[in-house]
Amino acid sequence: MWAPPLEVKHKDGNFVVTAELPGLTKDEIRVEVIENALVIEGERKRETEERGAEFYRSERYYGRFHRSIPLPKGAQADAIKAELTNGLLEVVIPVPELKPATREIPIGTK
């Protein structure tokens, strides 16, 4: 099992998750929302073969991955968009701007 590197940030009213998935195609990746989490999973399978006059080399490597990222409160799961470009998966989740609850605390004296 391997875990691709992720970057998670808020940008322009969106929750953006970027995953480095070099060499994978969109058919090898699954993106879904399960309960209150964004789940990115898949499997990489690669086989290389090299032949020469005096040698033969064959390498195989594979591995499944599963990443689960909690979604922020108010995330609009129905409007999520995912795009894979040159091994970089970007998932954009619209999140309404939530104003933090603020309350002034009175200061007492003794």
N, C-alpha and C positions, 0 to 999 in steps of 0.2 A: 504494500500500500504506500502511496506517496501523496503528498499534500502540495498542490500548486500554490505559489505565493499569491496573496490577495492584497488589494488596497481597497479600503472602505472610506468614503468621505461624503460630506454634504456639499453639494455644489448647485447653485442656481435653483434652489427649491426642490432639489432631487437628492435622493440617497443613491450614490453611485458605487457599485462594486466592480472592480476590475480584477480579472484572474489571468495569470500567465499560463497559457496552455499550448506551448509550441508543438507543432507537428500534428495537432489534433484537428479533425474536421468537425463540422457542426453535427454530423451523424453520430459522433463518438461522445457527445456531451449532452447532458440532460439538465435543464434548468426548470425548477418548479417552486411553488410556494406550498409549504406544508405547515399548517396552523399559522404561527406568527414568525416563520423563518423562511429565508430564501435558501434553497438547497441547490447546490451545483455538484453534479457527480458525473462520472464517466470512466472510461478505461482507455489506456493507450496500449497499443500493440504494434511493435515494430520488429521487422526482420531485415537484416542486411546480409548480403552475400557478396563476396569478392573472390574472383578467381584470377590466378596468374599462372605463368608457365611452371613455377615451382611451388605454388601454394594454393590453398583454399581456406578461406576464412568465412565463418558464418556466425552472426550474433543475433540473439533474440532477447528482447526485453519487453516487459509488460508491467502493468500495475493499475489498480483501480484507485479512484480517489472519491472522496465524499467530503464536501465542505458545507456547513450549515451556519448561516449568519442571521442572528435575530433582527427582525425588521423593527424600525422605529414606530412609535405610536402614530396612528393616522396614515400609515403607508397605504397607497392606493394600489392594491394587488392586481386589480383588473386593468391597470394602465401600464404595467411593467413591460419594458422593451429590452431585448437582448440582441447583441450584435457581435459576431466573431470576425476580426480583421487581423490577418497575419499573426495568428496564434495568441491574440489578445482578446479575451471575452470581456465585453462591457455590458453590465446590466444596470439600467436606469429605472429607479422606482420613484415616482412622484410622491412627495410628502408635503402636505399643506404646512405652511409656516405656523408653528405653534408658539404662541407667546407664553413665556414662562410665567407661572403664577408668582406674583410678587406681593409682599405684604410688609409694610413698615413695622419694625419692632420698636416700641417705645422704650426709652432708656430711663430707668429709675435712678433715684439718688438715695443715699442713706444719711 
